[in-house]
Amino acid sequence: MPVYKDEERKTWYVWFRYKDWAGVVRQHKKRGFQKRSEAVQYERDFLKKQSGSCDMSFGSMVELYMEDCKSRLRSTTYESKKYLIESKILPTFKDLPVNAITAATVRKWQNELLDDDAEYSPTYLKTINNQLSAIFNFAKRYYGLSTNPAAIAGSIGKKNAEAMQFWTKDEFQLFIEAVSDKPASYAIFNTLFWTGMRSGELLALTLNDINFEAKTISITKSYARIGGEDVISPPKTPKSRRVITVPDFLLDILKDYAGRLVDYEPSDRLFEYTKHYLQSEMTRGCKKSGVKKIRVHDIRHSHASLLIELGFSPLLISERLGHENVETTLEIYAHLYPNKHGEVSSKLNELFTPKIFQKTGENPGISE
C-alpha cells in the first residue's frame, strides 16, 4: 500500500494508481489522515469501490448509492434521504463489509430502533428499514451482492399511519383564538386551515404569490430546512403546482399581516419561520385551548374534511390539494364521504310517478 508520511503536517496520505470504470489508468491522492491505518483503510475501500467488489465497506456502498440517487431525486428528497442514512443507518453499518452484514446484524439494529426509548412512529420505522433494504437491493442489482439481509430480517413499522385526525370548524376556532396573540401564528394557521396547502408550500409563499384582485394564491414552490440552510425547491409533484381561490376574510388576514412586516420585499418569504415553529405553536395552541392535539399536516386533512362536509366533489378537492390524481384523494378520504346508498332508493322513488288505474277489474300488469 503506497502510504506516505507528511512530515510537515505530521499526517499521512495516500497516492496511488487505479483503473476507472472505462479502463483508464488514473492517479488518486488523499491527504490529512491522522493515523497510517486510516490511510491504508481509505485506499483499500477506494479500490474495492472502483472494482465493484461487495467486500467494500457499507459506507463506500452508500457513497455509490447516493451518487446514483443525486441526479434522480429532487434536492430536498435527496437531502432528506441523506440525513436519514447518515443519522439512522451509517452509525451501525458504516465500517462493516457489505457482504459480511447478516440478517442477524440487521435484526439487532431493528431491535435497537424498536427500543421504547426511541420515540419513532410506526411509519417512520418502516421508512428507515425500507431505506436500508433499498441500499442492499442496489448492491444486489449492480455489484453482485448475493442476498439482501434486510429482506431476510423482515420489516418493522407500519405502511399506513394511525387513523387520521382532523379538527372541525368549531375546534379550529378554539385553537386559532388561542394563538391569535401572535400575528404570524394567526396568519399561518388560518392559511393552512382555509387552503389545505402543505406546510412546506406555506413557508415558501411570497407576497408575489398572492393575487388580491383575482382572490387567488399561486403555489409554485416548497420550503425545507436542510443542513441548517433554507432550501426552496419545486413542489412535491407536477400537480402540486397550482392556483387556488381563497376567501375574502383570509386575504384580509394576509394583507394585515404583510402590512406589519418591516423591510419586506414582495419576493421575500412571507413567513420566515421553520416547521419547528409551527409544531411548537401547535402544541401551545392545543394546550391553551384544550382541543385535541393533531399534527400540522392534519390541518390539511381538516380542510379536506370541511370541503367534503360542504359537498364538494373529489375532483375539485384533488385539484385544490394538489394531488396527482383523484384516486389519491379517494384513497385518503373515502371514509369521510357519507354513505348515500340509502338515498338511492329514495331518489328513485321520487322520480317514479305511478299510473292511477280505474277500478275496472283489469290487471294492468297482464295482457291476454
Secondary structure, 3 states (H helix, E strand, C coil): CCEEEECCCCEEEEEEEEECCCCCEEEEEEEEECCHHHHHHHHHHHHHHHHCCCCCEHHHHHHHHHHHHHCCCCHHHHHHHHHHHHHHHHHHHCCCEHHHCCHHHHHHHHHHHCCCCCCCCHHHHHHHHHHHHHHHHHHHHHHCCCCCHHHHHCCCCCCCCCCCCCCCHHHHHHHHHHCCCCHHHHHHHHHHHHHCCCHHHHHCCEHHHEECCCCEEEECCEEEEECCEEEEECCCCHHHCEEEECCHHHHHHHHHHHHHCCCCCCCCECCCCCHHHHHHHHHHHHHHHCCCCCCCHHHHHHHHHHHHHCCCCHHHHHHHHCCCCHHHHHHHHHHHCCCCHHHHHHHHHHHCCCCCCCCCCCCCCCCC
